[in-house]
Amino acid sequence: MLRTTSQFTTERSPCGKVSDGSRHREDDDEGLVIDDMTFACGCRQLRHTFHDGSIRIRTIRHDGKVLTDEHSADHEA
């Protein structure tokens, strides 16, 4: 599994502030991809792609309020 963590600057966070932060990414080359961004203000954006192709996107503001929590498998019949 490939794991990387990198720093970024001047990205717009979910609360609207322009902030620095870090990005952590894991990829197992079989479909699982974890991509998490943590901003200096405390906001987080998470995008997880699973082996079955479904995707979960979660956005959390620095005060803990969940702004987005979607999973593509929730919409399948």
Secondary structure, DSSP 8 states (H G I E B T S, - for coil): -EEEEEEEEEEE-TTS-EEEEEEEEEE-SSS-EEEEEEETTS-EEEEEE-TTS-EEEEEE-TTS-EEEEEEGGGG--
